[in-house]
Amino acid sequence: MRVVIAGGHGKIALRLTRVLSADGHQVVGVVRNPDHEADIAAAGGQAAVLDLEQADVGAVAKVLAGADVAIFAAGAGPGSGNARKDTVDRGAAALFADAAEEAGVRRHIQVGSINAELAPSLTDDETFTVYLRAKWAAEEDLRARDLDWTVLRPGSLTDNPGTGTVYLADKTGRGRVTRDDVALVLAGLCDAPASIGRTLELIGGDTPVREAIEHL
């Protein structure tokens, strides 16, 4: 497969690149900073330097041309202000989906956030609320599209070594999950027809990743 990952230098994305490239897949990581090219190459992928906050649909579609899977794993990050929560977590996600449609890439996986469905009921303007609103809007946008989409909502992320076992379901409740295990699940979802059209939650658990995906 050829897999294009938006947010290619993120902690999950680099792990995912290693997993996919080790299995013989071609991986392209979309990054805005050319200094990140070496890290993506070291993980076995190829970088496409493109700022998703500035690029137009045509430019992103060129990167996606010929891809089998598009994965949106970008985020403004904890140090960003409220404005970038909207321009990246919502705006860039919508742009990436627009480009996937233009390029004819049907399989589309978006990394969301657990509890995003709470966003419509929240009335404050705290940074985390703004973040949840952006993630919820991105999910709603993707669900309305004619794509083979999946939204994956991980729980609280950790950098602990992966266990290879998870709890993957439509509803899991709160919990922690390692970034290693999120990457394994994303790799498995690339070719998991039973996940199409579903919003899935992911936390640590006792089921091996492959089995968890097969049981969907």
Beta strands, then each sheet from edge to edge (+ up, - down):
strand 1: 2-6
strand 2: 26-31
strand 3: 46-49
strand 4: 69-72
strand 5: 107-111
strand 6: 148-154
strand 7: 156-158
strand 8: 165-169
strand 9: 176-178
strand 10: 198-204
strand 11: 207-208
sheet 1: 3+ 2+ 1+ 4+ 5+ 6+ 10+ 8- 11+
sheet 2: 7+ 9+
end
